[in-house]
Amino acid sequence: GGYYDAGDNVKFNFPMAFSTTMLAWSVIEFGKFMGPDLKHALDAIRWVTEYFLKATSIPGIVFAQVGDPYADHNCGERPEDM
C-alpha cells in the first residue's frame, strides 16, 4: 500500500499523510460535486489508510519512511524491478 513520492522508489509517510488529509477534506467539502470520481477519491483514501494501519502495527512505533532516498537517487530502477 501507500504511494511512492516524486517518481522515487521511496515512500515518505508524512507528506503522504498530509496529501491524504487534504483529499479527505476535499471529499467532505466537495464530494457531492465529484460525480463518478468520488469513488476513485474514496478508494485512494482507503488505500493509504490501510497502508498507515500497517505502518503503525507495532505498539509505540511509527514507520515514517520506507526506502533509502540517497541510494534511490543513484539508480533508475522501477518499483517492479526492485
C-alpha positions in Angstrom: 0.0 0.0 0.0 0.9 3.6 0.1 2.3 5.7 -2.7 5.8 6.5 -3.9 6.8 10.1 -3.9 8.0 12.2 -6.8 8.9 9.4 -9.1 11.2 7.9 -6.5 11.1 4.4 -5.0 10.7 5.8 -1.5 7.5 6.2 0.5 7.6 9.4 2.6 4.8 8.9 5.0 4.4 12.4 6.4 3.8 14.1 3.0 1.6 11.2 2.1 -0.4 11.7 5.3 -0.8 15.4 4.5 -1.9 14.8 0.9 -4.4 12.2 2.1 -5.8 14.5 4.7 -6.3 17.2 2.1 -8.0 14.7 -0.2 -10.3 13.5 2.6 -11.3 17.1 3.5 -12.0 17.8 -0.2 -14.3 14.8 -0.3 -16.1 16.1 2.8 -16.5 19.6 1.4 -17.0 18.8 -2.3 -17.8 15.1 -2.6 -21.3 15.9 -3.8 -19.9 17.6 -6.8 -17.4 14.9 -7.7 -19.8 12.6 -9.5 -18.3 9.3 -10.6 -14.8 10.5 -9.4 -15.9 10.3 -5.8 -15.4 6.5 -5.8 -11.8 7.0 -7.0 -11.1 9.5 -4.3 -12.5 7.2 -1.6 -10.5 4.3 -3.0 -7.3 6.4 -2.8 -8.1 7.4 0.8 -8.8 3.8 1.8 -5.6 2.6 0.1 -3.5 5.0 2.2 -5.4 4.5 5.4 -4.9 0.7 5.2 -1.2 1.3 4.5 -0.9 3.6 7.5 -2.6 1.0 9.7 0.1 -1.5 8.7 2.8 1.2 9.2 1.7 1.5 12.9 1.2 -2.2 13.6 3.9 -2.3 16.3 2.9 -0.5 19.5 4.9 2.6 20.1 6.5 2.6 16.6 5.5 4.6 13.5 7.3 3.9 10.3 7.9 7.4 8.8 9.7 6.4 5.7 10.1 3.3 3.6 13.3 3.2 1.4 16.6 4.9 1.2 16.4 8.2 -0.7 20.1 8.5 -1.1 20.5 5.1 -2.7 17.3 5.6 -4.7 18.5 8.8 -6.3 21.6 6.9 -7.6 19.6 4.4 -9.6 16.8 4.4 -12.1 15.0 1.3 -11.2 11.3 0.8 -11.4 9.5 -0.4 -8.2 8.5 -3.6 -10.1 12.2 -4.4 -10.6 13.4 -3.8 -7.1 
